[in-house]
Amino acid sequence: MKKLLSIILLLVAAAPDILAQASGQISYEVVRKIDQSRLRFMVNGEEVKQGDPNFPTDVPDTRTIGQKVLFAGNFVRENRDEENMMIRVTQEPGGIPQTTNAGRPFEEYAVIDIASQKILTFVTVGKDKEARTYKSEAPIEAAGGWQLTQQTKKIAGYLCQKAVVNYHKEPYSVWFTTELPFRYSPVPALTPEKGVVLLVEGSREQFRATKVSLGKVEDKSVVPDSRAESVSAEQLTDIRQKAMADFHQKMGPGGGGI
């Protein structure tokens, strides 16, 4: 009886520590193949596209950005470094392409509502007093047909199990851990029934967790912005496109986005 009581007391004493670790941050490295058909280059003041003989031949095939994920309570907030960053690329005949950072046409982040399994996307256009923030929400529709394997490995210090899931008409490798106290994937459609995805591998993209830091995260850092104006997904797409068009016009000749 005393032994059983000791075990119960030990579990109760450990519970506050477990709850205290229910918040923190995950850093991901995101690698994506670049769709060069979407790039714009200016040579001698004229726009050239893929297939043109003057189109640069040494454009990188992939782009790597960082993604920071804050989690606390029922919410997860995603912030991607250099997301929507516009790059100005210019090249003289026979020269090397010159790139400069031109900034962002808008700010964007996403909040995952874990309990409701929905994603809220926020876009802010303009600066200071002229800034307007819009919000669109959509349910997370997780892909089915998960094939669990016996393969395991540690990623960012956590033991993960591999699953294979058909997504975008190809098999994706999804490595997830159940050692973290919430449910999340950097690719919403590849969210497991339980656990956190620390590595996603597809032929055109990869998300790899490089660091997991447990610690106190303020609720205000992850909760949705209640002041944002609600719009449909289609309206949010139009808002992005208009902001990009306006930004291109301000940049003038030589603007290119990656």
N, C-alpha and C positions, 0 to 999 in steps of 0.2 A: 504493500500500500504506500509506504514511504517512497519507494522507488518511482511509482507511477506519479505521485504528487510532485516529485522533483522534476520529472520530465515535463509535466504540465506547466510548472512554474518557469522552467527554462524556455519553453515555447512562448509564454506570455512575455517574458523579459525580452526576447528577441524580436517580438512583433513591432515595437516602435522603430527599430533599426530598419526593418524591411519596409515599413511605410515611409521612412525618411528617405529611402532610396528610390521612391516612386517618381522621381523627377531628375532631370539632367539633360545632357546634350550628346548627340551623336554627330560625328563629322564623316561625311561621305565624299569620295572622289568619284565624279561622274565623267565618263568618257563616251563621246558620241561621234559617229561618223558624220562628216559634213556633207550636206546636200549642195554641191557646187552650183547646181542649176539655180539656186536662190541667191547666189552671190552677185554683186555688182562691182565692176571694175571700170576705171576711167583711164584710157591711154590717149595722150595728146588731146585731152578734153572731150573724147568721145567714149560712150559707154560700149563695153565689149562683154559678151556673154560666153558661156561655155560652148565650145565648138568653133569660135572665132579664132583665126590663126594668131591673133595678138593676145589671146587669153593666157594669163600666167600659167606656167607649167609646174611651178614649185609651190602651189597652194597646199597647205597641210590637209591630210585626209581625215584627221580627227581633231576634236576639240575637247579639252579637259577643263572642267570647272569644279569648284567646291560646293558642297551643299551642307548646311548646318541645320540640324533638326533639334528643336527644343521640345521636351515633353514634360507635362505636369498634369496630374489629375486626369481629366477626360479629354484633354486636347494635345495635339501635336502641331507644331508650327514649322514649316519648311521655308528656309531662306537660301537661295542659290547665289553664290558669288558670281558677278559678271553676267547674271541672267538678263537677257534683253539688251546687252551691251552692244552698241553700234561701233563698228570698226571702219575707219576710213582707210582705204587701200588705194594707193596711186603707184603707177609704174611708167617710167620712161622707156622708149624702145630699147631693147637689149639690156635694160637695167634690172635691178632687184626690186621686187615690190616693197613699198614703204607703208607701214601700218601705223596708225595713230588711234588712240582711244578717244572716241567722240562723245562718250556718255550714254545715257539711257533715255529713250523716248517716254518711258513710264516706269514706275516701281511696281513690283508684283511679288506677292507671297501667297502661300496656301496654308489653311488650317484644317486639320483632320479632326472631325468629331468622332471619337472612338466608339462611344456608346451607340450613336445613330448610324455609324458607318457612312458618313457623307463627307465630301470635301468642299470646302468653301474657298473660293479664289478671290483675292482682293487685288485690284488694280488702282493705283493712284496716278492721276495725270495732273501736271502743273506743279508749281512750287508755292510754298508759303501760303498767303491768303487766297491765291487762285487755285490751290490744290483741291481736287475732288476725288473722292474714293468710291469705287463701285465694288459691289459684291455679287457673285453668282455662286449658287450651290448645286451640287449634283450628288446622287447616291453613288457609293463605291460598288461597282459591279465586279466582284471577284471572279476571275477565270476558274472554270471547273476542270475536272480531270487531273487532279494532282497525283503524280506518281512518286510516292516516297521511296527513297533508296536507303541503303544501309551505310552510305558514305557519311562520314562526319569529319569535321576539322574545326580548329579554333580560328576565329576571326575577331580581331580587336579584343582578344582576351576571353571570348565567349564560345562555348561549344555549340556548333551549328550542325544541323542535319540537312542533307541535300534533297531537293525535290525537283522533278522535271515537269514543266507545265507548258502546254501549247498556247502561245500568245503571238499575235501578229503573224499567224500562219507559219510559225517555226517553234522548235523546242527551246525554252528558256531554262537555264539552271538557276534555281532559287535556293539559297542557303539561309536558314532561319534558326533562331535560338529561342528557347522557352525560359531562359535564365533572366530575362528582363520582364518587368511586371506590367506590360501593356501589349497592345496589338498594333502592328504597323509595318508598312512596306514603302520604300521610296518610289515604287511603281504601284499605285493603288490597286490596279487589277490583279496584282500578284501578292495580295494580302492573305496570309494563312489564317486558318480558323483560330489558331492560337500562336502567339509568339511574334518576334520582331525579325524582319529580314535584314541581314547584314551584307549580303552579296547577291546581286542579280547579274547574270551573264547571258547576253543575246549576241547575235551576229553584228548588230549595229550599235549596241549600247551596253554599258556596264556601270553598275553602281556598287562601290565597295566601301564598307565602313572602315575608316582608318583609326578612329578613336571613339571610345565611349566614356563619358565623364558623368558619374552620378553625383548629384548635389542639389541644393535648393534652387529652384527656378520660380520666380515670382509669377503668380497667376496672370497678371496683366501682360506678361510677355508672350502668352500663348492664347489667351481667350480671344474670340472673334471681336472685331470692331463693330460695335452696335450702331455707330453713326454712319456706316457705309450705306450708300444707296443701292438697293437691291435691283438687279437687272437679270435678264435671261442670259444663257450661255452665248446665244447668237449676238445679243446686244454687246456683250463684253468683247467678243471677237471684233465687232465693228469699232468699238472704242479703241482697242489696241491698234487696228489697222489705220485708223484716222491719226492716232498719235504718232505712228511710225511715218506716215506720209508727211505730216507736218514737220517732223524732225528731219526727214530727208531734204525737205525744201529749205529748211534753215541751214543744213549742212552745205548745200550747194553742190556743184560738180565734185565728183570724187568720193561720194559716200558709198560705203559697202557694209553690209551687216552680216555677221556670222552668228 
